[in-house]
């Protein structure tokens, strides 16, 4: 198996990591990162370099953790915005009621 496979997979993996940190709200980076880990597993099996499977599991797990963390943070931001909007609505109604009295 050509050494270029290893270099190519490394480049795609690095691109996934770059995209992950470039845009913290987008899922493109983690998706590329997880996809490349699946290819690393295939490479490990084809080249009989079994430690690449462990590496792929670790990197893939970190990407899954990142996706889950993003989901939780989005839920927290949405909840915070809903609470904030609710408080603003109550303040507006109070002001409107005091103007009309």
N, C-alpha and C positions, 0 to 999 in steps of 0.2 A: 504494500500500500504506500502510495506516494506521501512524502513529508508535506507536500503542499496542502493536503487535506487538513492537517493539523493547523497550519498557518491560516487557512481560509476559515476554519471553524473558530479559531481564536479571534480573527478579525470580526466575524459576525457577532461573536459573544461580546466583544468590546463595544461594538456598535449598539448592542442591546443595552449594555450598562450605561453608555453615554446618553442614549435616548431616555433611559429611566431617570437620570439625574437632570437632564436638560429640561424636561417638562414633567414636573411632579404630579400633575393631574392627569396626564395621558397614560393610556395602557399599552401603547405601542412598544415601548422599551421592554417591559416585563414579558409581553407576549413573544417578542423576538427572542428574549433571553431564555424563556422556557422552551420554545421551539428548537433553538440551537442545542439545548441540553439533550433533547431527544435524539438529535443527530449525533451528538457526542457519544451517547450510549451505543448507537449503531456502529460508530467508528471504533469504539472500545471492543465490541464483539468481533467486528471484522478483523481488527488488527491484534486481537487477543491481548490487549493492554487493559486489564480488568480494573485498575485503579481509576481509570477515566470514568467508570460507572459511579464510583463513590463521589468523585468530583462533580459529575453531572447532577447527582442527587442533592449535593450540598448547594450548588449554584441554583438549581431549580427550586429547592426549598426556600432559598432566600428570596427569589423572585415571587413565589407564592405568598410569602410573608409580606412582601412589599405591596402586593395587590390587595391583600386583606387589610393591611394598615390604611391604604388609600380609601378603601370602602368605608372603614370605620370613621376616618376623618371627614369624609364627605357627609356621612350621616350626622356627625356631630355639628358640622357647619350648617347643615340644613335645619337641624333642631334649634341651634342657636339663632339662626335667622328667623325661624318661625316664632320663637319666644320674643325676639326683639321686635318683630313686626306686630305681634300682639300687644306689647307694651306701648309702641308708638300709636297704634289704633286707639288704645284706651286714653292716652294723653290727648290725642286729637279730639276724641268725643268729649272729654272733659272741657277742653278749650271751647269747642263748639257750643256746648251747653252753657258755659259761662257767658259767652258772647250773646246768646239769645235770651238770657235772663234779665 
